Amino acid sequence: MTLMSGVIILDFISENSSTQKLKKSFFHQYKRTIMDLLMTLLSTTPWANAGGAIGAGLAAMGAGIGIGQIGKGAVEAIARQPEATNDIRANMILTAAFVEGVALFAVIAGILAMFV
């Protein structure tokens, strides 16, 4: 029984590695063509920079949703345990500031992607 399971595992590993080799060889064979096609599409279309605008917008929306969830959780926690209001509020403000900082970096990266 052990020998049989070992054979099945070896067969799976050899099949898996041959599939990976096929995928790698296909990619390496057509890598230059794919990259040329992508560069042509991205450089000739006037809306190619829209990705930066979409990324900046998604970052801002994600930060708004995240901060809303933080506020919701803080209000629920304060309602459950009013004596811990100061600790909960401090942690909420700190976490919201971290989310806002990350969102700011994401928006700046999106804006840079639009103009660079």
GIRA-V754427 format. One record per pair of residues at least 24 apart in sequence whose C-alpha atoms are under 8 Angstrom apart, sorted by the first residue. I is the first residue (numbers start at 0). J is the second residue. Records with the same first field share a line. If there is no record, write none. Layout:
I = J  J
This chain:
48 = 112  113  114
49 = 113
50 = 109  112  113
51 = 108  109  110  111  112  113
52 = 109  110  113
53 = 109
54 = 105  106  109
55 = 105  106  107  108  109  110
56 = 106
58 = 102  105  106
59 = 102  103  106
61 = 102
62 = 98  99  102
65 = 98
66 = 95  98  99
69 = 94  95
